[in-house]
Amino acid sequence: MDNLVVSLGLGVALIAALFFVIYRFTRMRGYHTAGLVLAITMIVFIPLSVLNWSSADVFAIHLALYVIVPYGLGIITTQIEGERGRKATGGRLHWAPMIILVFFGVVATVNAVLLAWANNGMPTQLVGVFLPEPQSQASEVTSGFPGTVARISERKEALAVDHVTQVRRQRELGWQVHQGWRSRPTAGEPALFQVRVLDRNGEPISDAAIEGEFMRVSDFSLDQTFAMRPVGGGLYEAQVALPAAGRWDLLFRVQRGDDVHEQQASTSVRATRG
């Protein structure tokens, strides 16, 4: 079960239980009890949130629900007290505060669901209902958001360091670098990745060091680094197993002494054979 759902549900249950215990075993009225419970909740909740900080969104949704619960219970018990004071037999509550409670309860619940889906992805049972079929024909789809924008920004910033100078030197070298797979890669299965390096005159370069990284834009935790070995004739090889189907971005670096050639590309990985 999602940690957000657990913390919200458990917190609401504890707040409600605390409210009824104080209201039942003291002579405090409903709105007094609500104020006391809210104060206790904030004294406990805020320090714990700071010490175990997740994000502002998570903090806000917890804060909203933890405020709504004692507030709502205070309204309900105060209405009941008023009805009893007038010796009403029906015990009906006024519709206006109930609509307010229902509205904020629905808003908080929807926000909690959307936040949980953003952090951990939509439940598998709902993926086929709300999401289109994947173009890569992948057998498993995730809708979680792992912070793609921030990750791309970091990569672009790293690649931008001395970029103009590097491009100029790379053009002066005139190396001819070509990359590809020996056979089409399948998710989770080792495949032979090859790079051929020639100088400006078309002569093979067999004494370079090649390192790189296959990057999964939608989930950077799956990124795969690799180092290649020379096999002669300017050809280099590495066994790479990419764990997920779909598009992967590639960045690799060819270095011989002080000479460096960097190259970017993208590739597609098919789903595991069923």
Buried (B, 14 or more C-beta within 10 A) or exposed (E): EBEBEEBBEEBBEBBBEBBBEBBEEEEBBBBBBBBBBBEBBEEBBEEEBEEEEEEEBBBEBBBBBBBBBBBBBBBBBBBBEEBEEEEEEEEEBEEEBBEBBEEBBEEBEEBBBEBBBBBBBBEEEEBEEEEEEBEBEBEEBBBBBBEEEEBBEEBEEEEEEEEEEBEEBBEEBEBBBEBEEEEEBBBEEEBEBBBBBBBEEEEBBBEBBBBBBBBBBBBBEBBBEBEBEBEEEBBBBBEBBBBBBBBBBBBBBBEBEEBBBBBEBEBEBBBBEE
